Amino acid sequence: MNDHVAAAQTPTESLPRILLTGAQMLFVAFGALVLVPLLTGLDPSVALFTAGVGTLIFHGVTKVTVPVFLASSFAFIAPIQGSVASFGVSATMGGLMAAGLVYVAISQAVRLKGTAWLHRLLPAVVVGPVIMVIGLALAPVAVSMATGETSANIGYGQAIVLSMVSLVVTLVLAVFGRGLLRLVPIMGGIVTGYVLALLMGVVDFTPVREAAWLAIPSFTAPSFHWAAILFMIPVAIAPAVEHIGDMVAIGSVTRKNYLEKPGLQRTLLGDGLATTTAALFGGPPNTTYSEVTGAVTLTRAFNPKIMVVAACIAIALAFVAKLGALLQTIPGPVMGGIMTLLFGSIAVVGMNTLVRAGHSLTAPRNLVVVSLILVFGIGGMQFGGGQFTLQGVSLAALVGIVLNWLLPRAEEE
């Protein structure tokens, strides 16, 4: 199996191909990366910068062994909005720095206690459906982008043409492509969709004309207030659980156990330090990106150096305002068409995790655990209200962990 993985990596070893595939990974992450700061009132260029720096920190801690890219975490959108409204941006950054330190504390607990308890806490019957939720919960986002709901200047008919052409080119290159073409199906889909959008006249170049060529991102220094810190710290627990699922997901793709090597303590530490550093500059918290996991699944580009290249490009683009603005002109339907494939591939990884475990999913205990994880995670169930709402992947993961802990195990297990 290791020989198979090594063989899959071989085509990506030349420098031009690593650069090209690294640029593709940034394309995949870009839309979601800048969406979080746009929704929370933070600076997208700062988010681009801190995503690159955070990814480099993660790979420094993990010694460039895991093919992941870190960028803006969706789990923190509502808490950031509430904290900014109550305490301001600077104090919110202080709270987010504390949240990053929670990751660091969890990583040290893993280092002291080991990872054996994780297999009891997070068996395949929990991890598999949680990975499926990570992909399928994002499906409505992909569909709304593909149908033009997120684009004010693109009608439904134009959006469907753009998204489906981008999707078809991507899957044709992924399935039938050979050599270099097989490594760039996503970039091929984006370029084709973008050219088609230009021919349709739906690309708005106003942001490019208004942007300077070079500009320093609007960094914001953190300040520390106990109220903001206590407000933000509990939010870090659920994304830490999601991080474990992401590590298992990418491990399922590459056929490696990243919980053992480099070790969950290192991946959590890298994620925590990346989030703390992002807050130091005024950026949103970082997390391992499911979109990039889908891209790795599709392209079989397992070389972690690709993500280092993507991080360096992200940092450079943060200062080149014209290029950053040009990337933002990629129409939503083009990205949406490709995202429909990427998010689906994540769900398949979770399904494969369940299949390989070999447990009977119709056994009452497993049926209950899997069913509630899927319905709670995908169906929109939520507990709490206001700023302290538990929902989505975080709720699904916690429900799965609790049920797995409480329900009696069958004798054969």
N, C-alpha and C positions, 0 to 999 in steps of 0.2 A: 504493500500500500504506500509506503514511503517512497519507493521507487516511482510509483505512479505520480505521486505529488511532485517529486523532483522533476520528472519528465514534463509535467504540466507547467513547471516554472521556467524550464529551459528557454522557451521562445522569448521570455521577457527580460533576459539577462543583458542584452545589448543596450547601451546607453540611449540611443534614439527611441527605442521601443519603451523603455522605462519612462522617459520624458513624456512621450505621447500618451501612454496609458495613465500616467499621473495626472496629466491635464484632463483626461476623460473623467477620472474620479472626482476632480474638483467640479467639473460640469455637473455631474450627478448630484453632488451635495449642495451646489450653489443656491438653488431655489429655496430649499428648506433652511439653509444657513442664514440667508438674509431675511427670511420671513419672520423669524423670532424677534430680531431687533425692530423691524418695521411695526410689528404688533405691540411691542412693549415700549416704544419711544426711544430705544437706544440707537446708536449709530451703526448702520450696516457695514461701513468700512472698518470700524473697530471690531465688529464681530468677525469679519474676514481675517483681520490681523490676529485676533486672539484664537481663532480656530487653527490657524497655521502654527502659532507659537505653542498652543496647547497640544497639538498633534506631535510636534517635535519633542516636547517634554515627555509625553506618553511614551514615544519610541525610545527616548533616552533612558527612561526608567525600565522599560521592558526589553531593552537591548535589541530593538528592531527585529522582533520575532512575530508580531501579530499584524496581519494586514488590515488595519482599521484606520479610519479617519475620524477625528473628533471635531464636533462643531455644535452649534446652538441647540440646547436641550428644550424640547417642547414641554416637558413636564413642569418647567418653571414659568411658563407664560403667564398663567393666572396669578401666581404668587408675586411675580415681578410687577405686574400691573397694579396689584393691591398695595405692594410695598412702596412703589414709586408715588402713588397717590397719597399715601399716609406719611411717608418719611422722606421722600425725595430720592433722586437717582444716586447721589453719593452714599447716603446711608444704606440704600438697597445693595450697593456694591459691597459694603462692609458685611452685611448679612450673607451675601453670596460667598464671600471669602470664608466665613464661618461654616457655611454648608459644604464647601470644598474640604475643610478640615475634618468634617464628619466622615467623608470618604476615607481620608487618611487614617482616622481612628479605626474604622471598620477594617481597613487593610491590615493594620497592626494586630487586630483581634484574629484575623485569618492567619497571620504569620505565627502567632503564638499557639493557636488551637489546631492549625492544620486545615486540610480540606476534606478529610474523611466525613465529617459531619454534614458536608454539603450534599453528599450522595443520599443521605437519609433525609435531609431537609428539602432537597430539590431533585427527586427522581425524574425519570423520563416522563412519567404520567403528569407531572407538573410542568416541567421545562418545555416539553413538546408543544402542548396547547398554548403556553405563554408565547413561544416564538411565533406560532400561528397568529395569535392576537396582534403581535407587533406588526406583522405584515398586513393582515386583513383589516385591522382598525384604521389603517391609513388608506384603505381602498376608496372610501368616499372622497378623500382629498384628491386622489389621482383622477377619479372620474369627473369631479367638478372642474378640475383644471382641463381635462381632455375635452369637455363639452362647452368650454368657454365661460363658465359661470364666474370665474375669477378674472376675466378679461373684459373690461368695459367696452373696448372698441372692436371686439371680434364677435360676430354672430354665431349662432349654433351651427349653421351649415359650414361656415369657414372653419370653425373650431374642429368639427368632426373630420373634415378633410385633412387639416394639419396634423391632428393627433394620430389618425389612423395611418397616414403616410409615414410619419415618424416611427410609429410602432412597427409597421411592416418592414421598413428598411432595417430597423434594429434587429428584428427576429430573423430576417433573411441573412444578415451578416453573421449573427450569432450561430445559426444552424448550418448555413452553407458556406460561410466564409472560410478562407484558408490563410495560413500564415499571419501577416500583419493585420489583414482585414478582420480576422476572427477576434483580434484583441481590441478593436475599436468599434464595436457595433453601436454603442451608445453615442459616441461622437459622430458616427456616420448618420444615425437617426436625427441627431440635433442639427447637424449641418444641412442635411436634406430638408428638414422641416423649416429651418431658418431661411434657406434660399426660396422655398415655396412661399413662405410668409412675405418675403420681399416682393415676389412676383404678384402676390395678392394685394400688396400695399398696406399691410396691417402692422408693420413695424414702425414704432414711434421713436424717432431719433432725437427727440427734444432733450432727454437727459444727457445724451452724448454732447450735443452742441453747448449745453449750459455748463458742463463739467470742465474743470481745469485739467491740464495734462497731468500735473503732479500736485498732490495735496496730502498733508499730514492728517490722519484720522483724528476726530475730535475725542481724544482720550479724556476719561473722567476718573479722578482719584477717589478712592473710597474713604468714607468716614465711619466711625464706629459708634453705634447707639444700641444699648441693650434691647430696646423694644424691637428694632429691626432685626437684630441677630436672633432673638428668641422666636420671632415670626418666621424666619427663613429656615432655621436648623431642621425642624421636623420634615420639611419638604425633601431633604436629601436622602431620607431613608428609602423611599419607594424607587427613585431612580437608581439607587445602589443595587436594589433587587433586579431591576431591569438590566443593569450592567452585566450581571451574571448570565442572564438569558442571552444577551448579545455575544458574550464570550463563548457560550455553548453553541450559539448559532454559527458564528464564523468558524468555530472548531469543527462543526459538522460539515461545513463546506470544504475545509482544507484537510479533513481527516486527522486533526491534531487535537490534543487535549491541552488547551491553554490554561485551564484551571490548575494544571500540574506544572507546566513549563510554558512561559516564564513564571506561572503561579498567579492565582487570583490576588494574592497580596500585592503583587507588583502591578497588575492591571488596574486594581482599585486605587493604588497609590498614584499611578500615573494619571488616572482620571481625576482624582482629587486635587493633585497639584496643578493640573491643567485648568480646572474650574477656579481654583484660588488665584492663579495667575491671570485668568481672563477677567475676574472681578477687579484685580489690581489696576487694569487698564480701562475698565468701564465696559467690558463685554459681557454677554450672557454666559451662563454656565455651559461647560462642554460635556458632551456625551458621545459614545460610540454610535456612528450613524448607520441605521438600518438600510438606508438607501445605498450606501457604499457596500454593505454586506450583500445586497441584491446584485450590485454590479460585479462584485468578486465572484458570486455564484454564476453569473451569466458569462463572464469573460474568462473565468478560470485563471485570473491574474493573481496568483497567491504571494508574489514577492512583496514583503513589507516595505522595501525601498520605494515602491511606487507611491505609497502614502506619504513618505518623506518628501518626495518630489511634489506631490499635490500640496503639502503644507508650505513648502517654499514658494510655490506659485501663488498660493493664497496670500502670503505675507507681501509678496511683490505687488500683487494686484490691489492690495489695500492702499498703497501709495500712488498707484497709477489710476487716477480718477477717471480718465477717459475709457480705459479698458474695463474698469469696474462698471461704469455706466453702460458700456456696450453689452456686457454680459446680462445686465438687467433688462435689455431690450428683447431678449429671447422670449417669444410669446408663450404664455402659460399653456396653451393647448399642445405645443411641441413637447414641453417637459411632461405634461400630463399623459400623453400617449405612451411615453417611455416608462413613466412611473407605474402605469398599470401592469407592466411586465415585471418590473423590479419588485414591487410590493407582493405580487403573487409568488415570486420565486422565494421570498422569505417565508411565506406560509408553507410552501412545499418543503423547505428545510425543517420546519417544525413537524410536519406530517411524517417526514422521513425519520426524525428522532423517535417518534412513537412507534413506527413500524419496526425499526431496528431493535427497540427494547424488547419486543416480542410478547408484551403483556396482552391479556384479553381485555379489549376495550368494552366488552359487554358485561364483564364482571361488575356487580353492583357498585363496589367501591370505586373502581376506575371510571365507570360510567358517570358517577356523581361528580367526581373531581374534574374530569375533562369537560363535561357538559357545562358546569357552572363557570369554569374558567372562560370557555368560549362565549357563552351568552353574556356574562357580566362584562367581559372585555370588549366584545364587538357590539353588543346591543345598546350600550350607553347607560348601563346601571351606574348609579353614583350614591355615595353615602356622605353625609355632611352637607354643608352649604356655605355660601359666601366664599371666603378665601381659603377655607380648609376642606375643599371637596376632594374626595377620593374616588377616582374613576379611571376608566381605560386600562392600560397595561398595568399600572401600579395596583389598581384594585384587583385585577385578574390574578396577578402574581401573589398578592397577599391572601386572597381567597384560596388559591391552590395550596399555598404553604400551610394555612390553618387546617384545611380539610385533610390534607395528607398527614398532618400531625395528629388530628383528633380521631379520624375514622380507623376502626380496627383493620388490621391487615389480614388478607386471606392466608390460610395455612400454607399454601404452596409458595407464598412470597417469603 
